[in-house]
Protein backbone atom coordinates (compact mmCIF):
# COMPACT_ATOMS: atom_id res chain seq x y z
CA UNK A 1 0.00 0.00 0.00
CA UNK A 2 2.99 2.31 0.26
CA UNK A 3 2.81 5.28 -2.11
CA UNK A 4 -0.59 4.12 -3.32
CA UNK A 5 -2.19 7.55 -3.39
CA UNK A 6 -1.87 9.22 -6.76
CA UNK A 7 -0.21 12.60 -7.35
CA UNK A 8 2.43 12.52 -4.62
CA UNK A 9 3.19 15.73 -2.77
CA UNK A 10 5.41 16.80 0.11
CA UNK A 11 4.57 14.93 3.32
CA UNK A 12 2.50 16.92 5.77
CA UNK A 13 2.90 16.83 9.52
CA UNK A 14 0.53 14.83 11.72
CA UNK A 15 -1.32 17.98 12.81
CA UNK A 16 -2.66 18.57 9.28
CA UNK A 17 -6.28 17.33 9.23
CA UNK A 18 -6.53 17.21 5.43
CA UNK A 19 -4.09 16.94 2.55
CA UNK A 20 -5.91 19.41 0.32
CA UNK A 21 -4.04 18.52 -2.85
CA UNK A 22 -5.04 14.84 -2.59
CA UNK A 23 -8.85 15.11 -2.69
CA UNK A 24 -11.57 17.20 -4.28
CA UNK A 25 -15.29 17.62 -3.73
CA UNK A 26 -18.32 18.79 -5.69
CA UNK A 27 -22.02 19.45 -5.30
CA UNK A 28 -23.22 17.43 -8.31
CA UNK A 29 -26.91 18.31 -8.16
CA UNK A 30 -26.56 22.09 -7.61
CA UNK A 31 -28.45 24.23 -10.12
CA UNK A 32 -28.24 27.86 -11.24
CA UNK A 33 -25.21 28.57 -9.05
CA UNK A 34 -27.28 27.98 -5.90
CA UNK A 35 -26.11 25.65 -3.12
CA UNK A 36 -29.27 23.53 -3.38
CA UNK A 37 -27.67 20.13 -3.93
CA UNK A 38 -28.78 17.70 -1.22
CA UNK A 39 -25.53 15.75 -1.63
CA UNK A 40 -21.81 16.34 -1.67
CA UNK A 41 -19.44 14.06 -3.59
CA UNK A 42 -15.88 13.68 -2.26
CA UNK A 43 -13.22 11.96 -4.40
CA UNK A 44 -9.87 10.69 -3.14
CA UNK A 45 -7.85 9.43 -6.15
CA UNK A 46 -5.90 6.18 -5.59
CA UNK A 47 -3.83 3.88 -7.77
CA UNK A 48 -5.81 1.46 -9.93
CA UNK A 49 -4.87 -1.68 -7.98
CA UNK A 50 -6.50 -0.51 -4.74
CA UNK A 51 -9.68 -2.25 -3.55
CA UNK A 52 -12.31 -1.31 -1.00
CA UNK A 53 -10.67 -3.57 1.60
CA UNK A 54 -7.50 -1.41 1.31
CA UNK A 55 -9.42 1.74 2.29
CA UNK A 56 -9.98 3.26 5.71
CA UNK A 57 -13.15 5.39 5.54
CA UNK A 58 -15.19 6.53 8.53
CA UNK A 59 -18.17 8.81 8.07
CA UNK A 60 -19.58 10.45 11.20
CA UNK A 61 -22.42 12.94 11.71
CA UNK A 62 -19.87 15.73 12.08
CA UNK A 63 -16.59 14.17 10.92
CA UNK A 64 -14.93 12.46 7.98
CA UNK A 65 -11.85 10.26 7.77
CA UNK A 66 -10.65 8.83 4.45
CA UNK A 67 -7.46 7.26 3.20
CA UNK A 68 -5.69 3.94 2.85
CA UNK A 69 -5.04 1.48 5.65
CA UNK A 70 -1.57 1.81 7.13
CA UNK A 71 -1.09 5.36 5.83
CA UNK A 72 -1.79 8.82 7.17
CA UNK A 73 -5.40 9.71 6.26
CA UNK A 74 -5.92 12.11 3.39
CA UNK A 75 -8.92 13.56 5.26
CA UNK A 76 -9.41 13.45 9.03
CA UNK A 77 -11.36 16.48 10.24
CA UNK A 78 -14.66 17.98 11.31
CA UNK A 79 -17.19 18.47 8.50
CA UNK A 80 -18.44 21.98 7.75
CA UNK A 81 -21.92 21.05 9.01
CA UNK A 82 -23.74 18.02 10.38
CA UNK A 83 -24.81 15.42 7.80
CA UNK A 84 -27.46 12.73 7.35
CA UNK A 85 -25.32 9.78 8.46
CA UNK A 86 -27.78 7.01 7.53
CA UNK A 87 -27.91 8.13 3.88
CA UNK A 88 -24.18 8.83 3.42
CA UNK A 89 -22.06 6.11 1.76
CA UNK A 90 -18.73 5.40 0.10
CA UNK A 91 -17.49 3.11 -2.66
CA UNK A 92 -14.59 2.55 -5.04
CA UNK A 93 -15.44 4.05 -8.43
CA UNK A 94 -14.00 6.08 -11.29
CA UNK A 95 -14.17 9.85 -11.64
CA UNK A 96 -12.70 11.57 -14.72
CA UNK A 97 -11.01 8.29 -15.65
CA UNK A 98 -9.24 7.93 -12.28
CA UNK A 99 -9.91 5.26 -9.67
CA UNK A 100 -11.15 6.97 -6.51
CA UNK A 101 -12.61 6.48 -3.10
CA UNK A 102 -15.96 8.18 -3.77
CA UNK A 103 -17.81 9.39 -0.68
CA UNK A 104 -21.40 10.56 -1.09
CA UNK A 105 -22.49 12.74 1.80
CA UNK A 106 -26.12 13.79 2.20
CA UNK A 107 -26.59 17.19 3.80
CA UNK A 108 -28.83 17.35 6.84
CA UNK A 109 -30.73 20.23 5.19
CA UNK A 110 -30.96 20.44 1.39
CA UNK A 111 -30.42 24.20 1.38
CA UNK A 112 -27.61 24.23 3.96
CA UNK A 113 -24.78 26.40 2.66
CA UNK A 114 -21.50 24.46 2.36
CA UNK A 115 -18.78 26.86 1.19
CA UNK A 116 -16.22 24.34 2.51
CA UNK A 117 -16.21 20.58 3.03
CA UNK A 118 -14.13 20.67 6.22
CA UNK A 119 -13.63 23.20 9.00
CA UNK A 120 -9.87 23.25 8.27
CA UNK A 121 -10.51 24.53 4.71
CA UNK A 122 -11.73 27.89 5.96
CA UNK A 123 -8.79 30.28 6.02
CA UNK A 124 -9.46 33.48 7.91
CA UNK A 125 -8.41 36.62 6.02
CA UNK A 126 -5.37 38.60 7.15
CA UNK A 127 -6.88 41.81 8.48
CA UNK A 128 -3.58 43.56 9.12
CA UNK A 129 -3.85 47.18 8.04
CA UNK A 130 -1.07 47.71 5.51
CA UNK A 131 -1.95 51.18 4.19
CA UNK A 132 -4.05 54.13 5.25
CA UNK A 133 -6.10 56.49 3.13
CA UNK A 134 -7.25 59.90 4.34
CA UNK A 135 -10.38 61.83 3.43
CA UNK A 136 -10.25 65.45 4.54
CA UNK A 137 -13.71 66.94 5.15
CA UNK A 138 -14.17 70.57 4.14
CA UNK A 139 -17.40 72.56 4.41
CA UNK A 140 -17.13 75.72 2.42
CA UNK A 141 -13.57 76.81 3.14
CA UNK A 142 -13.42 75.47 6.69
CA UNK A 143 -11.66 72.16 7.41
CA UNK A 144 -13.93 70.16 9.77
CA UNK A 145 -12.13 66.85 10.11
CA UNK A 146 -10.46 63.85 8.61
CA UNK A 147 -11.63 60.28 8.02
CA UNK A 148 -8.89 57.63 8.15
CA UNK A 149 -9.50 54.39 6.24
CA UNK A 150 -7.44 51.27 6.90
CA UNK A 151 -6.64 49.17 3.81
CA UNK A 152 -6.07 45.42 4.03
CA UNK A 153 -3.28 44.83 1.51
CA UNK A 154 -2.58 41.22 2.54
CA UNK A 155 -5.95 39.89 1.33
CA UNK A 156 -4.81 39.22 -2.23
Secondary structure, DSSP 8 states (H G I E B T S, - for coil): -TT-BSS------TT-SB-GGG-EEE-TT-BTTBS--SEEEEEEEB-TT--GGGEEEEE-SSEEEEEETTS--SEEEEBSS-B-GGG-EEEEEEETTEEEEEEEEEBSSTT---S-SBGGG---------EEEEEEEEETTEEEEEEEEEE-GGG-
